[in-house]
Amino acid sequence: MATQQDYHKAMELVKRAMDHQMAGELEESIRLYKESIAVCPTADAYTYLGWAYSYQGKLDDAIAQCEIAIQIDPEFGNPYNDIGVYL
């Protein structure tokens, strides 16, 4: 079971991953999203991992990550929107 400390570490990794993604460093961003998920799986990390995959043209993988995000937090709106964009 993840602790609050795990959650905060995971979200810090998501922030770092997003910074790399915005800099065009997709492989590093993907690595950091996966590291975040390993620490504490969050809908944010799965959604943004999907977003990184979409930048690589891997739309099926992107949708699959969004579906996992929805399972984790059905009230987090981003993955629903992203799936619509990917389709």
Secondary structure, DSSP 4 states (H G I P E B T S, - for coil): ---HHHHHHHHHHHHHHHHHHHTT-HHHHHHHHHHHHHHS--HHHHHHHHHHHHHTT-HHHHHHHHHHHHHH-TT--HHHHHHHHH-
